């Protein structure tokens, strides 16, 4: 075992105490500390052997989602590293070695979870690989506390080729697994993987016509049998347990709602800019925490208290950008935050409404408002006849972009728009936008291709005849300017 740091192994348990005892016996040689939280519905009279093995033993009130108590469980640990295992999982021999020989350069490590099925494990999509973030340094970990949202961590990390084995599919019959899949689906609906609802895809291999099953190595098969078929402990005296309350557990739950008084705040807008339609800009906002809870700062802060906005009287907008607090904001403190917003797609005068939001829970209802003048977007559409890559053609495009009036926003339209965007550093599309103030053409290739490109320019001009002021054609490295009447365009062909 590493002499540089200590390891806590923690486990949530609601299953058979005999299986838990066997699991702790397997883990005891590699753990400096064993921390166990037992579902309060488990019979305390069977926990005597668990109490003898565990350094910390607490019972707690279970409530979904299953990820709800993870942060609280980790808070019970004192090690420099923490490894979490469920009571229906078994570590492989390779994982026990990896836990003993931790890489001190890392802040966290992922391990593959293998789902046991029939006489082996499912080596098929989506069960393999099923990477689980289980080994973390306490300061690096974050716990969203949401179903099917894994814990998160920052820093250098590794993917260990040392699996854990999941017993759920072999310990529960089809009816029990189907009921679990339905219950989980209600808690977090809409997720899909491998063509099925996520929960059904994992818990119901019977939905597949055929699955690949890989054998266990002999040593790992012995570990699995030792835990899975462990005898039930004899009933004895009830050990002394610390009993955690719902309030204690949920005080660590990042997705818990705040108390009503903790949604009190003051938001004040400074003078907003005058953006162009569709432009991403920012407005300075002063925020004061008038509640009793600390709002955490940073992009990954939990709970997720953010600043956001809406445009009054505008509906069906895309999801608005969120702006994180720059630092922790304690009760009574104020801070200045540049709040990012996207201007409406049409010019005009709009009312910008800024508020705090607790993601998935509620808006704070402390709106600040300001009138914003959105200026029209002036666009120069550049139709190009080929993707970038040919030196002479690229030079002609660059020359044109350098000559366009600075008040016009250039938009390249042509094949392989991603290549165009990367090569020339400007917006690129595969089809023209709905309007244009000027149209440019950079033809290339055979004469037929050039004629098609010019015809496309004529269609764009006719569509916006009242808007387009001129059509410009680039040939042989020179820039020719012609008034964009229909006749003038016809002469270009």
ZIVEN-V128148 format. One record per residue. N is the residue number from 1. RES is the residue in three letters. BURIAL is + if it has 24 or more other C-alpha atoms within 12 Angstrom, else -. D_LAST is the distance of its C-alpha to the last C-alpha in whole Angstrom. Layout:
# ZIVEN-V128148
n & res & burial & d_last
N & RES & BURIAL & D_LAST
N & RES & BURIAL & D_LAST
This chain:
# ZIVEN-V128148
n & res & burial & d_last
1 & UNK & - & 80
2 & UNK & - & 78
3 & UNK & - & 80
4 & UNK & - & 78
5 & UNK & - & 77
6 & UNK & + & 78
7 & UNK & + & 77
8 & UNK & + & 77
9 & UNK & + & 76
10 & UNK & + & 76
11 & UNK & + & 76
12 & UNK & + & 76
13 & UNK & + & 78
14 & UNK & + & 78
15 & UNK & + & 79
16 & UNK & + & 83
17 & UNK & + & 85
18 & UNK & + & 86
19 & UNK & + & 82
20 & UNK & + & 82
21 & UNK & + & 85
22 & UNK & + & 84
23 & UNK & + & 81
24 & UNK & + & 82
25 & UNK & + & 85
26 & UNK & + & 82
27 & UNK & + & 80
28 & UNK & + & 83
29 & UNK & - & 83
30 & UNK & + & 80
31 & UNK & + & 80
32 & UNK & + & 82
33 & UNK & + & 82
34 & UNK & + & 81
35 & UNK & + & 80
36 & UNK & + & 80
37 & UNK & + & 79
38 & UNK & + & 81
39 & UNK & + & 80
40 & UNK & + & 83
41 & UNK & - & 83
42 & UNK & + & 84
43 & UNK & + & 88
44 & UNK & + & 89
45 & UNK & - & 93
46 & UNK & + & 90
47 & UNK & + & 89
48 & UNK & + & 92
49 & UNK & + & 91
50 & UNK & + & 87
51 & UNK & + & 89
52 & UNK & - & 91
53 & UNK & + & 88
54 & UNK & + & 85
55 & UNK & + & 86
56 & UNK & + & 84
57 & UNK & + & 85
58 & UNK & + & 83
59 & UNK & + & 83
60 & UNK & + & 80
61 & UNK & + & 79
62 & UNK & + & 76
63 & UNK & - & 73
64 & UNK & - & 69
65 & UNK & + & 67
66 & UNK & + & 68
67 & UNK & + & 67
68 & UNK & + & 68
69 & UNK & + & 71
70 & UNK & + & 70
71 & UNK & + & 70
72 & UNK & + & 73
73 & UNK & + & 74
74 & UNK & + & 73
75 & UNK & + & 75
76 & UNK & + & 78
77 & UNK & + & 77
78 & UNK & + & 79
79 & UNK & + & 77
80 & UNK & + & 75
81 & UNK & + & 73
82 & UNK & + & 72
83 & UNK & + & 72
84 & UNK & + & 72
85 & UNK & + & 72
86 & UNK & + & 73
87 & UNK & + & 76
88 & UNK & + & 74
89 & UNK & + & 73
90 & UNK & + & 74
91 & UNK & + & 74
92 & UNK & + & 73
93 & UNK & + & 75
94 & UNK & - & 72
95 & UNK & + & 72
96 & UNK & + & 75
97 & UNK & - & 75
98 & UNK & + & 72
99 & UNK & + & 74
100 & UNK & + & 76
101 & UNK & - & 74
102 & UNK & + & 72
103 & UNK & + & 69
104 & UNK & + & 70
105 & UNK & - & 67
106 & UNK & - & 65
107 & UNK & + & 65
108 & UNK & + & 64
109 & UNK & + & 64
110 & UNK & + & 62
111 & UNK & + & 64
112 & UNK & + & 63
113 & UNK & + & 65
114 & UNK & + & 66
115 & UNK & + & 66
116 & UNK & + & 69
117 & UNK & + & 69
118 & UNK & - & 72
119 & UNK & - & 73
120 & UNK & + & 70
121 & UNK & + & 67
122 & UNK & + & 64
123 & UNK & + & 62
124 & UNK & + & 59
125 & UNK & + & 56
126 & UNK & + & 56
127 & UNK & + & 60
128 & UNK & + & 59
129 & UNK & - & 58
130 & UNK & + & 60
131 & UNK & + & 60
132 & UNK & + & 62
133 & UNK & + & 63
134 & UNK & + & 67
135 & UNK & + & 68
136 & UNK & + & 67
137 & UNK & + & 69
138 & UNK & + & 70
139 & UNK & - & 68
140 & UNK & + & 65
141 & UNK & + & 65
142 & UNK & + & 63
143 & UNK & + & 64
144 & UNK & + & 62
145 & UNK & + & 64
146 & UNK & + & 62
147 & UNK & + & 62
148 & UNK & + & 60
149 & UNK & - & 59
150 & UNK & - & 60
151 & UNK & + & 62
152 & UNK & + & 60
153 & UNK & + & 61
154 & UNK & - & 59
155 & UNK & - & 60
156 & UNK & - & 60
157 & UNK & + & 61
158 & UNK & + & 61
159 & UNK & + & 61
160 & UNK & + & 64
161 & UNK & - & 65
162 & UNK & + & 68
163 & UNK & + & 68
164 & UNK & + & 69
165 & UNK & + & 70
166 & UNK & + & 70
167 & UNK & + & 72
168 & UNK & + & 71
169 & UNK & + & 70
170 & UNK & + & 73
171 & UNK & + & 75
172 & UNK & - & 74
173 & UNK & - & 74
174 & UNK & - & 71
175 & UNK & - & 72
176 & UNK & - & 72
177 & UNK & + & 69
178 & UNK & + & 67
179 & UNK & - & 69
180 & UNK & + & 68
181 & UNK & + & 64
182 & UNK & - & 64
183 & UNK & - & 66
184 & UNK & + & 64
185 & UNK & + & 61
186 & UNK & - & 62
187 & UNK & - & 63
188 & UNK & - & 59
189 & UNK & - & 57
190 & UNK & - & 53
191 & UNK & - & 53
192 & UNK & - & 52
193 & UNK & - & 52
194 & UNK & - & 52
195 & UNK & - & 51
196 & UNK & - & 54
197 & UNK & + & 56
198 & UNK & + & 57
199 & UNK & + & 60
200 & UNK & + & 61
201 & UNK & + & 59
202 & UNK & + & 61
203 & UNK & + & 64
204 & UNK & + & 64
205 & UNK & + & 63
206 & UNK & - & 64
207 & UNK & - & 61
208 & UNK & - & 60
209 & UNK & - & 60
210 & UNK & - & 61
211 & UNK & - & 61
212 & UNK & - & 62
213 & UNK & - & 66
214 & UNK & - & 67
215 & UNK & - & 70
216 & UNK & + & 72
217 & UNK & - & 74
218 & UNK & - & 77
219 & UNK & - & 78
220 & UNK & + & 76
221 & UNK & + & 77
222 & UNK & - & 80
223 & UNK & + & 79
224 & UNK & + & 77
225 & UNK & + & 81
226 & UNK & + & 83
227 & UNK & + & 81
228 & UNK & + & 80
229 & UNK & + & 83
230 & UNK & - & 85
231 & UNK & - & 89
232 & UNK & + & 89
233 & UNK & - & 91
234 & UNK & - & 95
235 & UNK & - & 95
236 & UNK & - & 97
237 & UNK & - & 97
238 & UNK & - & 94
239 & UNK & - & 93
240 & UNK & - & 93
241 & UNK & + & 89
242 & UNK & - & 87
243 & UNK & - & 85
244 & UNK & + & 82
245 & UNK & - & 81
246 & UNK & - & 78
247 & UNK & - & 77
248 & UNK & - & 78
249 & UNK & + & 75
250 & UNK & + & 73
251 & UNK & + & 73
252 & UNK & + & 71
253 & UNK & + & 68
254 & UNK & + & 65
255 & UNK & + & 64
256 & UNK & + & 67
257 & UNK & + & 66
258 & UNK & + & 68
259 & UNK & - & 71
260 & UNK & - & 70
261 & UNK & - & 71
262 & UNK & + & 69
263 & UNK & + & 66
264 & UNK & + & 67
265 & UNK & + & 64
266 & UNK & + & 63
267 & UNK & + & 59
268 & UNK & + & 58
269 & UNK & + & 55
270 & UNK & - & 54
271 & UNK & - & 51
272 & UNK & + & 48
273 & UNK & + & 44
274 & UNK & + & 41
275 & UNK & + & 39
276 & UNK & + & 35
277 & UNK & + & 34
278 & UNK & + & 35
279 & UNK & - & 36
280 & UNK & - & 39
281 & UNK & - & 42
282 & UNK & + & 46
283 & UNK & + & 48
284 & UNK & + & 52
285 & UNK & + & 55
286 & UNK & + & 58
287 & UNK & + & 60
288 & UNK & + & 64
289 & UNK & + & 66
290 & UNK & + & 69
291 & UNK & - & 70
292 & UNK & - & 72
293 & UNK & + & 70
294 & UNK & + & 68
295 & UNK & + & 64
296 & UNK & + & 63
297 & UNK & - & 60
298 & UNK & - & 57
299 & UNK & - & 54
300 & UNK & + & 57
301 & UNK & + & 59
302 & UNK & + & 62
303 & UNK & + & 62
304 & UNK & + & 59
305 & UNK & + & 59
306 & UNK & + & 56
307 & UNK & + & 54
308 & UNK & + & 51
309 & UNK & + & 49
310 & UNK & + & 48
311 & UNK & + & 46
312 & UNK & - & 48
313 & UNK & - & 47
314 & UNK & - & 44
315 & UNK & - & 44
316 & UNK & - & 43
317 & UNK & - & 42
318 & UNK & - & 41
319 & UNK & - & 45
320 & UNK & + & 45
321 & UNK & - & 46
322 & UNK & + & 49
323 & UNK & + & 51
324 & UNK & + & 54
325 & UNK & + & 57
326 & UNK & + & 57
327 & UNK & - & 61
328 & UNK & + & 64
329 & UNK & + & 65
330 & UNK & - & 68
331 & UNK & - & 70
332 & UNK & - & 70
333 & UNK & - & 68
334 & UNK & + & 64
335 & UNK & + & 61
336 & UNK & + & 58
337 & UNK & + & 55
338 & UNK & + & 51
339 & UNK & + & 50
340 & UNK & + & 46
341 & UNK & + & 44
342 & UNK & + & 41
343 & UNK & + & 39
344 & UNK & + & 38
345 & UNK & + & 34
346 & UNK & - & 34
347 & UNK & - & 35
348 & UNK & - & 39
349 & UNK & + & 42
350 & UNK & + & 44
351 & UNK & - & 48
352 & UNK & + & 48
353 & UNK & + & 51
354 & UNK & + & 52
355 & UNK & + & 55
356 & UNK & + & 57
357 & UNK & + & 57
358 & UNK & + & 59
359 & UNK & + & 57
360 & UNK & - & 58
361 & UNK & - & 60
362 & UNK & - & 60
363 & UNK & + & 58
364 & UNK & + & 61
365 & UNK & - & 60
366 & UNK & + & 61
367 & UNK & + & 57
368 & UNK & + & 56
369 & UNK & + & 53
370 & UNK & + & 51
371 & UNK & - & 48
372 & UNK & + & 45
373 & UNK & - & 42
374 & UNK & + & 39
375 & UNK & - & 36
376 & UNK & + & 32
377 & UNK & + & 30
378 & UNK & + & 27
379 & UNK & + & 24
380 & UNK & + & 21
381 & UNK & + & 19
382 & UNK & + & 17
383 & UNK & + & 15
384 & UNK & + & 16
385 & UNK & + & 15
386 & UNK & + & 19
387 & UNK & + & 22
388 & UNK & + & 24
389 & UNK & - & 26
390 & UNK & - & 24
391 & UNK & - & 25
392 & UNK & - & 22
393 & UNK & + & 20
394 & UNK & + & 23
395 & UNK & - & 23
396 & UNK & + & 20
397 & UNK & + & 20
398 & UNK & + & 24
399 & UNK & - & 23
400 & UNK & + & 20
401 & UNK & + & 23
402 & UNK & - & 25
403 & UNK & - & 23
404 & UNK & + & 23
405 & UNK & - & 25
406 & UNK & - & 29
407 & UNK & - & 29
408 & UNK & - & 26
409 & UNK & + & 27
410 & UNK & + & 24
411 & UNK & + & 23
412 & UNK & + & 21
413 & UNK & + & 20
414 & UNK & + & 19
415 & UNK & - & 21
416 & UNK & - & 25
417 & UNK & + & 25
418 & UNK & - & 29
419 & UNK & - & 28
420 & UNK & + & 25
421 & UNK & - & 28
422 & UNK & - & 31
423 & UNK & - & 29
424 & UNK & + & 27
425 & UNK & - & 30
426 & UNK & + & 28
427 & UNK & + & 27
428 & UNK & + & 25
429 & UNK & + & 24
430 & UNK & + & 23
431 & UNK & - & 21
432 & UNK & + & 20
433 & UNK & + & 23
434 & UNK & - & 24
435 & UNK & + & 23
436 & UNK & + & 21
437 & UNK & + & 21
438 & UNK & + & 18
439 & UNK & + & 15
440 & UNK & + & 14
441 & UNK & + & 12
442 & UNK & + & 14
443 & UNK & + & 12
444 & UNK & + & 14
445 & UNK & - & 15
446 & UNK & - & 14
447 & UNK & - & 10
448 & UNK & - & 11
449 & UNK & - & 12
450 & UNK & + & 9
451 & UNK & - & 7
452 & UNK & - & 10
453 & UNK & + & 10
454 & UNK & + & 7
455 & UNK & + & 8
456 & UNK & + & 12
457 & UNK & + & 11
458 & UNK & + & 10
459 & UNK & + & 14
460 & UNK & + & 15
461 & UNK & + & 15
462 & UNK & + & 16
463 & UNK & - & 19
464 & UNK & + & 20
465 & UNK & - & 19
466 & UNK & - & 22
467 & UNK & - & 22
468 & UNK & + & 19
469 & UNK & + & 19
470 & UNK & + & 16
471 & UNK & + & 13
472 & UNK & + & 13
473 & UNK & + & 11
474 & UNK & + & 13
475 & UNK & + & 12
476 & UNK & - & 15
477 & UNK & - & 18
478 & UNK & - & 17
479 & UNK & - & 16
480 & UNK & - & 14
481 & UNK & - & 15
482 & UNK & + & 13
483 & UNK & - & 15
484 & UNK & + & 13
485 & UNK & + & 13
486 & UNK & + & 11
487 & UNK & - & 10
488 & UNK & - & 9
489 & UNK & + & 7
490 & UNK & - & 6
491 & UNK & - & 5
492 & UNK & + & 4
493 & UNK & - & 0
